[in-house]
Amino acid sequence: MELDIAVDFEDYFPSMMESLGTEGFIGELCNGFRLLMDCERGLITFESLKKNSIMLGLHDMRDDEIICMLSEGDLDGDGALNQVEFCILMLRLSPGLMDNKGSTQWVEEYDVI
């Protein structure tokens, strides 16, 4: 039996970029990183993501989903996300930013992709 589940996703990053500007938007991404990171290591780890995902109301995330999320953005292979890896991942996952040629100016400015 196959489930037909439609997920409504609205990408708010383009409007955030427009209203906050490049510096403000990057600042908000960094705030998100700090919310999810392990304060002792300064990285988003499996444990910190698991703990903080529960705090954010994502109670049903499985361990394999958390590992997949980390590995998607882990560019240096250490099993965790530093701030740069997190910001790059968030930007890559925004269809509105990646599809909108007008929004790619900041990509060139910060050379993140």
Residue, then its C-alpha position, 0 to 999 in steps of 0.5 A: m500500500e503506497l501513501d500519497i502524502a503531499v508536503d507543502f513547502e514554502d521557501y522563505f529564504p528569498s523573501m528573508m534575503e530581500s528584507l534583511g539584505t545579504e549581511g542580515f540574512i547570513g547573520e540569521l543563518c549563523n543564529g540558526f547554527r548557534l541554536l543547533m550546535d554543541c556549545e562545547r565543540g562549536l559544531i552541529t553534532f549528531e547529539s546536538l541535532k537530535k536534542n535540539s530537533i526535539m526542542l524544535g518540535l521534531h519529535d519523530m526524527r529517526d537516527d538515520e534521518i539525522i545522520c543523513m542530514l549531517s552527511e548531506g552538508d559535511l564537506d570535510g568528513d568529520g561527521a559534524l557541521n561547522q558554521v560554513e558547512f551549515c550555511i552552505l547546506m541551508l543555501r543549497l537547499s533553498p530552491g528559491l535562492m538557487d533558481n532566482k538569478g537575481s539572488t545569486q549576487w550574494v553567492e558570488e560575493y561570499d563565494v560559498i558554492 
